[in-house]
């Protein structure tokens, strides 16, 4: 009895101490949607971490998280969330499920964590051509700087490296995904900075129905890490410039803080192989400007992006970069049928893949995209509008370019005690299909 009382006392003491260092939270969300066509307008489901399928009309999300403070400068967080969406292949799935350690310089994440939304959700790519929010979070392990590491008063470095597993139903089963980035931030003065960044993504390993088990040992990983040129001949190497299916991007961003607000100009340039790394595919990529005005009660952000992927280093010789497509990894740069990066690159997850087909049906596009966000009294609002022209692929062009427009309006009314209510409207037009109008209502409650 004495020992039991001691154990109970110690447990109560531990809980009391822990309560000073631990916090809990969560969120519940439910929504309903309708549209005039079989699919919803694009911006009602794209770049939403797969919260909706293109044909869904209801969804619900539940999440919970806890953060334990280890020291004044370090913590561990656990988060789990699940969602239900109708009319997708797996209607009930996990969304996020991860544990993360963070201190002043390092962040280690194990599990599936979605990319944070940036630029107030206005960007067509979430300001990352390769890694938008257009897919369900991937399971994996990521090591990253928790914030840019200062070298001196002028230079800072930001970096990450990650390994993910593509555990969906795809042409090459159990494909692995390698990711890394390195960025140099140059602080010119109190108001001006320049960010230079390189990203590298590679699909590798897995089991192909065409070639069997693909290289997956440490030697293969080293080749993938350094994008080493393939030395062996044979169809499995498809005359590739490097082992695996690689894609990367350069980012150059200029940030300036003025009296009228903070403004950034940026260009993200994609590359698939050596021709792209030496800019033979210029001017492909995202050209954007983002402005956050000071002292504005109505407008909080303005964004414009022009994205083109038409050049691809030309249509002959070392050209035809074929963004996001590959003859070995025929499901392309996708997860569960959704493009991982820029959502205007189109794939067809229903296509039966064989030795002569790939899932990517259009990766030559030109897109003008506008975004506007603000607040009127207590109501938060966001507007997005895109004009896109799709040309198919170099090897299989569309008979005529397909022109589409995509418009989106979201208006949220948050309350202090009863959660948030959101009205969503979408409108798509096209040169080949009928106009599509959609709408939805969403309720969310955070605790």
C-alpha positions as CSV (number, residue, x, y, z in Angstrom):
1,X,0.0,0.0,0.0
2,X,2.9,2.3,0.9
3,X,4.5,1.7,-2.5
4,X,1.2,2.1,-4.4
5,X,0.7,5.5,-2.7
6,X,4.2,6.5,-3.7
7,X,3.6,5.5,-7.3
8,X,0.3,7.4,-7.4
9,X,2.0,10.5,-5.9
10,X,4.9,10.3,-8.4
11,X,2.4,9.9,-11.3
12,X,0.4,13.0,-10.1
13,X,3.6,14.9,-9.8
14,X,4.7,13.9,-13.3
15,X,1.4,14.9,-14.8
16,X,1.5,18.2,-12.9
17,X,5.0,19.0,-14.2
18,X,4.1,17.8,-17.7
19,X,1.1,20.0,-17.8
20,X,3.4,23.0,-17.6
21,X,5.2,21.9,-20.7
22,X,2.6,20.3,-22.8
23,X,-0.2,21.7,-25.0
24,X,-3.0,20.1,-26.9
25,X,-5.2,21.3,-29.8
26,X,-7.3,20.1,-32.6
27,X,-9.8,20.9,-35.4
28,X,-13.0,19.6,-36.8
29,X,-14.2,20.5,-40.2
30,X,-17.1,19.6,-42.5
31,X,-18.1,20.8,-46.0
32,X,-20.5,20.2,-48.8
33,X,-20.0,21.1,-52.5
34,X,-22.0,21.1,-55.8
35,X,-21.2,21.9,-59.4
36,X,-22.9,22.1,-62.7
37,X,-20.6,19.4,-64.3
38,X,-19.3,16.1,-63.1
39,X,-16.1,17.7,-61.7
40,X,-15.6,20.7,-59.4
41,X,-13.9,23.8,-60.7
42,X,-10.1,23.4,-60.4
43,X,-9.3,25.7,-57.6
44,X,-12.0,24.2,-55.4
45,X,-9.8,21.0,-55.0
46,X,-6.3,21.7,-56.4
47,X,-3.4,22.6,-54.0
48,X,-5.6,21.5,-51.0
49,X,-3.5,18.5,-49.9
50,X,-6.1,16.2,-51.4
51,X,-8.8,17.3,-49.0
52,X,-11.2,16.9,-52.0
53,X,-11.3,14.8,-55.1
54,X,-12.2,16.4,-58.4
55,X,-15.7,14.7,-58.2
56,X,-16.2,14.9,-54.4
57,X,-19.2,16.8,-53.0
58,X,-18.7,16.2,-49.2
59,X,-15.7,16.0,-47.0
60,X,-14.9,16.0,-43.3
61,X,-11.6,16.4,-41.4
62,X,-10.6,15.7,-37.8
63,X,-7.1,16.5,-36.4
64,X,-5.4,16.5,-33.1
65,X,-2.0,17.6,-32.0
66,X,0.1,17.9,-28.9
67,X,3.4,19.7,-28.3
68,X,5.8,18.9,-25.5
69,X,8.3,21.6,-24.5
70,X,11.6,19.9,-23.7
71,X,13.6,23.0,-23.0
72,X,13.2,26.7,-23.6
73,X,14.5,26.2,-27.1
74,X,13.4,22.7,-28.1
75,X,10.1,20.8,-28.4
76,X,8.5,17.6,-29.7
77,X,5.2,17.7,-31.6
78,X,2.8,14.9,-32.6
79,X,0.0,15.5,-35.0
80,X,-2.6,13.1,-36.5
81,X,-5.4,14.0,-38.9
82,X,-7.8,12.0,-41.0
83,X,-10.3,13.0,-43.7
84,X,-13.3,11.6,-45.6
85,X,-14.0,12.6,-49.2
86,X,-16.6,10.8,-51.3
87,X,-16.0,9.7,-54.9
88,X,-12.2,9.0,-54.6
89,X,-10.5,5.6,-54.7
90,X,-9.9,5.6,-50.9
91,X,-12.5,7.7,-49.3
92,X,-11.3,7.6,-45.7
93,X,-7.5,8.2,-45.3
94,X,-5.0,9.7,-43.0
95,X,-4.0,13.2,-43.9
96,X,-1.1,14.1,-41.6
97,X,0.5,11.7,-39.2
98,X,4.0,12.7,-37.9
99,X,6.2,13.3,-34.9
100,X,8.6,16.2,-35.1
101,X,11.6,17.4,-33.0
102,X,12.6,21.0,-33.3
103,X,15.2,23.2,-31.7
104,X,16.9,26.5,-32.6
105,X,18.7,25.1,-35.7
106,X,17.3,21.6,-36.5
107,X,13.9,20.2,-37.4
108,X,13.5,16.4,-37.8
109,X,10.1,15.1,-39.1
110,X,9.1,11.4,-39.2
111,X,5.9,10.6,-40.9
112,X,3.5,12.4,-43.3
113,X,3.3,16.2,-42.9
114,X,1.8,18.6,-45.4
115,X,3.7,21.6,-46.7
116,X,2.7,24.9,-45.0
117,X,0.6,27.3,-47.0
118,X,2.6,30.3,-48.1
119,X,1.8,33.7,-49.8
120,X,-1.7,33.6,-48.1
121,X,-2.7,30.7,-50.4
122,X,-2.6,32.9,-53.5
123,X,0.1,31.2,-55.5
124,X,-0.6,28.7,-58.3
125,X,2.3,26.5,-57.0
126,X,2.3,27.5,-53.3
127,X,5.6,29.2,-54.5
128,X,7.2,25.8,-55.3
129,X,6.9,24.4,-58.8
130,X,8.1,21.0,-57.7
131,X,6.4,20.6,-54.3
132,X,3.0,22.3,-54.2
133,X,0.1,21.2,-52.0
134,X,-1.6,19.3,-54.8
135,X,-1.1,15.9,-53.3
136,X,-1.8,14.1,-50.0
137,X,1.2,14.4,-47.6
138,X,3.9,11.7,-48.4
139,X,5.2,9.4,-45.7
140,X,8.9,9.8,-45.0
141,X,11.8,11.2,-43.0
142,X,13.0,14.8,-43.3
143,X,15.9,16.7,-41.8
144,X,15.9,20.5,-42.2
145,X,17.1,23.7,-40.7
146,X,14.4,25.1,-38.4
147,X,15.3,28.6,-39.6
148,X,18.0,30.0,-41.8
149,X,21.4,29.5,-40.1
150,X,23.3,32.8,-40.0
151,X,26.9,32.7,-41.3
152,X,27.5,36.4,-40.7
153,X,25.5,39.6,-40.9
154,X,25.1,39.2,-44.7
155,X,24.7,35.5,-45.4
156,X,22.4,32.8,-44.1
157,X,21.9,29.2,-45.2
158,X,18.7,27.1,-45.3
159,X,18.7,23.4,-46.2
160,X,16.9,20.1,-46.0
161,X,17.1,16.5,-47.1
162,X,14.3,13.9,-47.1
163,X,13.4,10.4,-48.1
164,X,9.8,9.5,-49.0
165,X,8.0,6.3,-50.0
166,X,5.5,6.4,-52.8
167,X,3.2,3.7,-51.4
168,X,0.3,4.2,-53.8
169,X,-0.9,2.0,-56.7
170,X,1.6,2.9,-59.5
171,X,3.4,1.4,-62.5
172,X,6.7,0.9,-60.6
173,X,5.7,-0.4,-57.2
174,X,7.4,0.9,-54.0
175,X,9.1,3.8,-55.8
176,X,11.3,5.9,-53.5
177,X,11.5,9.7,-53.6
178,X,14.7,11.6,-52.7
179,X,14.5,15.3,-52.0
180,X,16.9,18.0,-51.0
181,X,17.4,21.7,-51.2
182,X,20.0,24.3,-50.4
183,X,19.4,28.1,-50.2
184,X,21.6,31.1,-49.7
185,X,19.9,34.2,-48.2
186,X,21.9,37.4,-48.8
187,X,20.8,40.3,-46.6
188,X,21.9,43.4,-48.5
189,X,20.5,45.9,-45.9
190,X,17.6,46.2,-43.5
191,X,15.1,46.4,-46.3
192,X,16.6,44.2,-49.1
193,X,17.5,40.5,-49.4
194,X,18.1,38.0,-52.2
195,X,17.4,34.3,-51.9
196,X,19.1,31.8,-54.2
197,X,17.9,28.2,-54.0
198,X,18.3,24.9,-55.7
199,X,16.0,21.9,-55.3
200,X,16.5,18.3,-56.4
201,X,14.0,15.5,-56.5
202,X,14.5,12.0,-57.8
203,X,12.3,8.9,-58.2
204,X,14.4,5.7,-57.8
205,X,14.3,2.0,-56.8
206,X,11.0,0.1,-56.9
207,X,9.8,-2.9,-58.9
208,X,8.9,-2.4,-62.6
209,X,6.6,-4.8,-64.4
210,X,8.8,-4.2,-67.4
211,X,12.3,-4.4,-66.0
212,X,11.8,-6.1,-62.6
213,X,13.6,-4.9,-59.4
214,X,15.4,-1.6,-60.1
215,X,18.7,-0.7,-58.3
216,X,18.0,0.1,-54.6
217,X,21.3,-0.3,-52.7
218,X,23.5,2.3,-51.1
219,X,25.5,2.5,-54.3
220,X,22.4,3.3,-56.3
221,X,21.4,5.9,-53.7
222,X,24.8,7.6,-54.0
223,X,24.3,7.8,-57.7
224,X,20.9,9.2,-57.2
225,X,22.1,11.8,-54.6
226,X,24.7,13.2,-57.0
227,X,22.6,12.6,-60.1
228,X,25.4,10.6,-61.5
229,X,25.3,9.8,-65.2
230,X,24.2,6.2,-66.1
231,X,27.2,4.2,-67.2
232,X,25.5,0.9,-68.2
233,X,23.8,0.6,-71.5
234,X,20.4,-1.0,-72.0
235,X,16.7,0.0,-72.1
236,X,16.4,0.2,-68.3
237,X,18.7,3.2,-68.4
238,X,16.7,4.6,-71.3
239,X,19.8,6.5,-72.4
240,X,19.2,8.6,-69.3
241,X,21.5,11.4,-68.2
242,X,21.4,10.1,-64.6
243,X,20.3,7.1,-62.6
244,X,16.6,7.4,-61.6
245,X,14.0,10.0,-62.7
246,X,15.3,13.5,-61.8
247,X,13.8,16.9,-61.7
248,X,15.0,20.1,-60.0
249,X,14.7,23.8,-60.0
250,X,16.6,27.0,-59.4
251,X,15.0,29.9,-57.5
252,X,16.0,33.5,-57.5
253,X,14.0,35.8,-55.3
254,X,14.4,39.5,-54.6
255,X,12.7,40.9,-51.5
256,X,12.3,44.6,-50.7
257,X,10.5,46.3,-47.8
258,X,9.2,49.7,-48.8
259,X,7.0,52.3,-47.2
260,X,4.0,51.0,-49.2
261,X,4.6,47.3,-48.2
262,X,6.8,44.3,-48.7
263,X,7.3,43.1,-52.3
264,X,9.1,40.1,-53.8
265,X,10.0,39.3,-57.4
266,X,10.9,35.6,-58.1
267,X,11.7,33.2,-60.9
268,X,11.8,29.5,-60.4
269,X,13.4,27.6,-63.3
270,X,12.8,23.9,-63.7
271,X,15.3,21.4,-65.1
272,X,15.1,17.7,-66.0
273,X,18.7,17.0,-67.1
274,X,21.9,18.7,-68.2
275,X,20.2,20.9,-70.8
276,X,18.0,22.4,-68.2
277,X,20.7,22.9,-65.7
278,X,22.6,25.0,-68.2
279,X,19.4,27.0,-68.9
280,X,18.8,25.6,-72.4
281,X,15.1,25.5,-71.6
282,X,14.9,29.3,-70.8
283,X,12.5,31.0,-70.3
284,X,10.6,28.0,-68.8
285,X,9.5,28.3,-65.2
286,X,7.5,30.6,-62.8
287,X,7.9,34.4,-63.1
288,X,6.1,36.0,-60.2
289,X,5.6,39.1,-58.0
290,X,3.9,39.2,-54.6
291,X,3.0,42.4,-52.7
292,X,1.8,42.7,-49.1
293,X,0.7,46.3,-48.6
294,X,1.3,48.1,-45.3
295,X,-1.6,49.7,-43.3
296,X,-4.3,48.3,-45.6
297,X,-7.6,47.3,-44.0
298,X,-9.0,45.8,-47.1
299,X,-6.2,44.2,-49.2
300,X,-3.5,42.1,-47.5
301,X,-1.9,40.5,-50.5
302,X,-1.6,40.8,-54.3
303,X,0.1,38.2,-56.5
304,X,0.7,37.7,-60.2
305,X,2.5,34.7,-61.8
306,X,3.3,33.8,-65.3
307,X,4.3,30.1,-65.8
308,X,5.5,28.6,-69.0
309,X,6.8,25.1,-69.7
310,X,6.7,25.3,-73.5
311,X,10.4,25.3,-74.3
312,X,11.7,22.1,-72.6
313,X,15.1,22.7,-74.3
314,X,13.5,22.3,-77.7
315,X,11.8,19.4,-79.5
316,X,14.9,17.7,-80.9
317,X,18.2,16.2,-79.8
318,X,18.8,16.7,-76.1
319,X,15.5,18.6,-75.8
320,X,12.0,17.3,-75.0
321,X,12.6,17.5,-71.3
322,X,9.2,16.0,-70.8
323,X,8.6,17.6,-67.4
324,X,7.2,15.1,-64.7
325,X,7.1,12.3,-67.2
326,X,9.4,9.3,-67.6
327,X,9.6,6.0,-69.6
328,X,10.7,3.9,-66.6
329,X,8.5,5.6,-63.9
330,X,5.5,5.8,-66.2
331,X,3.1,7.0,-63.5
332,X,5.2,10.2,-63.6
333,X,5.8,12.7,-60.8
334,X,2.6,12.0,-59.1
335,X,1.1,10.4,-55.9
336,X,-2.3,8.6,-56.0
337,X,-2.9,10.0,-59.5
338,X,-2.3,13.7,-58.4
339,X,0.6,15.7,-59.7
340,X,3.0,16.5,-56.8
341,X,4.1,19.8,-58.3
342,X,2.6,22.4,-60.6
343,X,-1.1,21.5,-60.9
344,X,-1.5,22.7,-64.6
345,X,0.7,19.8,-65.7
346,X,-1.9,17.2,-66.6
347,X,-1.9,13.4,-66.1
348,X,-4.6,10.8,-66.6
349,X,-4.6,8.3,-63.6
350,X,-7.2,6.2,-65.4
351,X,-5.0,5.5,-68.4
352,X,-3.8,1.8,-68.6
353,X,0.0,2.0,-68.5
354,X,2.1,-0.2,-70.6
355,X,5.5,-0.1,-72.5
356,X,4.2,2.6,-74.8
357,X,2.2,4.9,-72.6
358,X,2.9,7.3,-69.7
359,X,0.4,9.0,-67.4
360,X,1.4,12.6,-68.3
361,X,-0.8,13.9,-71.1
362,X,0.2,17.6,-71.1
363,X,3.3,19.2,-69.8
364,X,3.6,22.1,-72.2
365,X,1.5,25.0,-70.8
366,X,1.4,28.7,-70.5
367,X,-0.5,30.1,-67.5
368,X,-1.3,33.6,-66.3
369,X,-2.4,33.5,-62.6
370,X,-3.7,36.3,-60.4
371,X,-4.4,36.3,-56.7
372,X,-5.9,38.8,-54.3
373,X,-6.6,38.5,-50.5
374,X,-7.9,40.8,-47.9
375,X,-10.4,41.5,-45.2
376,X,-13.7,43.5,-45.0
377,X,-14.7,44.2,-41.4
378,X,-14.6,40.6,-39.9
379,X,-14.8,38.8,-43.2
380,X,-11.7,37.3,-44.7
381,X,-11.7,36.9,-48.5
382,X,-9.5,35.4,-51.2
383,X,-9.8,35.6,-55.0
384,X,-7.8,33.6,-57.5
385,X,-8.1,33.6,-61.3
386,X,-6.0,31.7,-63.9
387,X,-5.9,31.7,-67.7
388,X,-4.2,28.6,-69.1
389,X,-3.3,27.3,-72.5
390,X,-2.3,23.6,-72.7
391,X,-0.4,22.1,-75.7
392,X,0.0,18.5,-74.8
393,X,3.5,17.0,-75.1
394,X,6.2,17.4,-77.7
395,X,5.9,13.7,-78.6
396,X,2.0,13.8,-78.5
397,X,0.7,17.3,-79.0
398,X,-2.9,18.3,-78.8
399,X,-4.5,18.8,-82.3
400,X,-5.3,22.4,-81.1
401,X,-4.2,24.2,-77.9
402,X,-6.8,23.9,-75.2
403,X,-7.6,27.2,-73.4
404,X,-9.2,27.2,-70.0
405,X,-9.9,29.8,-67.3
406,X,-10.3,29.0,-63.6
407,X,-11.8,31.5,-61.1
408,X,-12.2,31.1,-57.3
409,X,-13.7,33.1,-54.5
410,X,-13.5,32.2,-50.8
411,X,-15.1,34.2,-48.0
412,X,-14.6,33.2,-44.3
413,X,-16.4,34.6,-41.3
414,X,-14.7,33.6,-38.1
415,X,-16.5,33.8,-34.7
416,X,-15.0,33.9,-31.2
417,X,-16.9,30.9,-29.9
418,X,-18.6,29.0,-32.7
419,X,-15.9,28.3,-35.2
420,X,-15.6,29.6,-38.8
421,X,-18.0,29.6,-41.7
422,X,-16.7,29.7,-45.2
423,X,-18.5,30.3,-48.6
424,X,-16.7,28.9,-51.7
425,X,-17.4,29.7,-55.3
426,X,-15.7,28.5,-58.4
427,X,-16.1,29.0,-62.2
428,X,-14.2,27.2,-65.0
429,X,-14.5,27.8,-68.7
430,X,-12.9,25.9,-71.6
431,X,-12.5,25.8,-75.3
432,X,-13.4,22.1,-75.4
433,X,-15.9,21.5,-72.6
434,X,-18.9,23.3,-71.1
435,X,-18.7,26.0,-68.5
436,X,-18.6,24.7,-65.0
437,X,-19.9,26.5,-62.0
438,X,-19.5,25.2,-58.4
439,X,-20.1,26.3,-54.8
440,X,-19.6,25.0,-51.3
441,X,-20.1,25.7,-47.6
442,X,-17.5,24.8,-45.0
443,X,-17.6,24.9,-41.2
444,X,-14.5,24.5,-39.1
445,X,-14.0,24.5,-35.3
446,X,-10.6,24.7,-33.7
447,X,-9.9,23.9,-30.0
